Amino acid sequence: MQLFPNGVAHYLGGGLILGSGVALIYLLSGRIAGASGFFSTTLSWFSTRRDLRQPGYLASRNWRLAFAIGMIAGAALYTLGPAHGEAFHTTVQPWRLAVGGFLVGVGTRVSRGCTSGHGICGLSSWSRPSLFAVLTFMGVAILTAFVARSLGVAP
């Protein structure tokens, strides 16, 4: 089995784009560009919860809302774009997607950040809590995949 049958250029390009975007956001705003922070800020438009009404969220929610919409729109455009010819398709049952989404949401709240915030921004900043979070994410993911596979669970 070849590790990178299609080469590494697109991985390198994607990494450079992500790294540049994260660095630009940090340089211009002093904020870490994790996805859960952007979506929490977006929720501040609609929620009266104190943790979502923090002054930092309220002061930056216009550009963060644009960023959150851009992430969703970018994924939709890529999925529906000419490279794929049709919409993204999965054979995973909707209830599994819903449970997985819920667990990811709980995990981002418990770890005070998401895989992009901790994995991309936190690790590049040499953050020890982010290293612990990423090791936890990866360890739980590997363990879950191993247990599910050994029980015969397949998508």
C-alpha positions as MATLAB code, in Angstrom:
seq = 'MQLFPNGVAHYLGGGLILGSGVALIYLLSGRIAGASGFFSTTLSWFSTRRDLRQPGYLASRNWRLAFAIGMIAGAALYTLGPAHGEAFHTTVQPWRLAVGGFLVGVGTRVSRGCTSGHGICGLSSWSRPSLFAVLTFMGVAILTAFVARSLGVAP';
ca = [
       0.000    0.000    0.000;
       1.376    3.350   -1.071;
       1.097    6.042    1.596;
       0.391    8.990   -0.745;
      -0.773    7.553   -4.083;
      -1.785   10.993   -5.416;
       1.305   12.815   -4.174;
       1.672   15.372   -1.419;
       1.298   18.644   -3.353;
      -2.380   19.167   -2.492;
      -1.719   18.405    1.188;
       1.126   20.909    1.201;
      -1.005   23.503   -0.587;
      -3.900   23.036    1.834;
      -1.564   23.281    4.813;
      -0.028   26.490    3.499;
      -3.470   28.016    2.919;
      -4.675   27.014    6.413;
      -1.495   28.203    8.079;
      -1.547   31.518    6.226;
      -5.197   32.117    7.088;
      -4.698   31.314   10.756;
      -1.596   33.509   10.939;
      -3.368   36.393    9.182;
      -6.364   36.248   11.531;
      -4.054   36.152   14.551;
      -1.899   39.024   13.290;
      -4.891   41.222   12.450;
      -7.102   40.439   15.446;
      -4.985   38.752   18.111;
      -7.562   35.927   18.142;
      -7.055   32.208   17.673;
      -9.025   31.020   14.641;
     -10.665   27.865   15.971;
     -13.988   26.892   14.404;
     -15.829   26.405   17.709;
     -14.976   29.974   18.743;
     -16.380   31.296   15.483;
     -19.587   29.326   15.852;
     -19.961   30.300   19.534;
     -19.610   33.926   18.533;
     -22.243   33.423   15.836;
     -24.593   32.036   18.493;
     -24.211   35.292   20.424;
     -26.548   36.886   17.866;
     -29.391   34.650   19.010;
     -28.681   33.553   22.584;
     -29.078   35.325   25.900;
     -26.683   32.959   27.714;
     -23.965   34.825   29.609;
     -21.126   32.678   28.277;
     -22.154   33.561   24.714;
     -22.635   37.271   25.475;
     -19.028   37.992   26.474;
     -17.723   41.411   25.360;
     -15.076   39.777   23.161;
     -17.731   37.782   21.308;
     -19.999   40.788   20.883;
     -17.222   43.071   19.641;
     -16.003   40.634   16.994;
     -19.142   38.852   15.898;
     -19.601   40.624   12.549;
     -16.399   39.359   10.996;
     -16.677   36.033   12.834;
     -20.156   35.494   11.382;
     -18.731   36.123    7.911;
     -15.960   33.613    8.657;
     -18.446   30.966    9.863;
     -20.646   31.471    6.791;
     -17.541   31.279    4.608;
     -16.562   27.902    6.099;
     -20.009   26.487    5.386;
     -20.257   28.071    1.928;
     -16.753   26.947    0.991;
     -17.527   23.349    1.900;
     -20.819   23.503   -0.016;
     -19.181   24.991   -3.119;
     -16.416   22.403   -3.058;
     -18.871   19.549   -2.588;
     -21.131   20.731   -5.403;
     -18.296   21.919   -7.633;
     -17.243   20.531  -11.011;
     -14.509   18.359   -9.502;
     -17.172   16.127   -7.962;
     -20.002   16.375  -10.451;
     -22.639   15.757   -7.783;
     -23.388   16.437   -4.149;
     -21.435   14.707   -1.409;
     -22.813   11.267   -0.682;
     -22.434    9.083    2.379;
     -23.798    5.688    3.318;
     -23.680    6.516    7.035;
     -27.141    6.489    8.577;
     -28.506    9.929    9.553;
     -28.881    8.943   13.225;
     -25.157    8.106   13.360;
     -24.283   11.458   11.826;
     -26.533   13.203   14.367;
     -25.039   11.323   17.344;
     -21.520   11.987   16.052;
     -22.264   15.695   15.600;
     -23.697   15.908   19.105;
     -20.642   14.184   20.605;
     -18.296   16.491   18.703;
     -20.237   19.488   20.031;
     -19.996   18.198   23.608;
     -16.286   17.523   23.119;
     -15.583   21.047   21.909;
     -17.319   22.517   24.955;
     -15.570   20.181   27.411;
     -12.121   20.767   25.885;
     -12.763   24.492   25.443;
     -11.960   24.303   21.756;
     -12.081   22.198   18.649;
      -9.608   20.216   16.613;
      -8.812   23.234   14.446;
      -8.283   25.554   17.411;
      -6.181   23.107   19.383;
      -4.643   21.151   16.495;
      -3.747   23.935   14.099;
      -3.496   27.039   16.264;
      -2.683   25.588   19.673;
       0.053   23.200   18.592;
       1.706   25.841   16.421;
       1.764   28.087   19.516;
       3.377   25.328   21.610;
       0.356   25.269   23.928;
       0.539   22.410   26.448;
      -3.256   22.311   26.985;
      -3.693   22.066   23.215;
      -1.181   19.214   23.036;
      -3.130   17.393   25.749;
      -6.412   18.071   23.920;
      -5.053   16.806   20.581;
      -3.602   13.674   22.198;
      -6.981   13.086   23.841;
      -8.893   13.652   20.557;
      -6.638   11.303   18.664;
      -6.486    8.664   21.397;
     -10.271    8.545   21.761;
     -10.719    8.474   17.967;
      -8.277    5.600   17.544;
      -9.786    3.668   20.450;
     -13.335    4.259   19.183;
     -12.431    3.128   15.664;
     -10.687    0.030   17.023;
     -13.622   -0.941   19.283;
     -16.211   -0.259   16.579;
     -14.262   -2.279   14.021;
     -13.737   -5.185   16.403;
     -17.509   -5.222   17.113;
     -18.186   -5.411   13.385;
     -19.631   -1.901   13.130;
     -19.183   -0.430    9.670;
     -20.443    2.768    8.091;
];
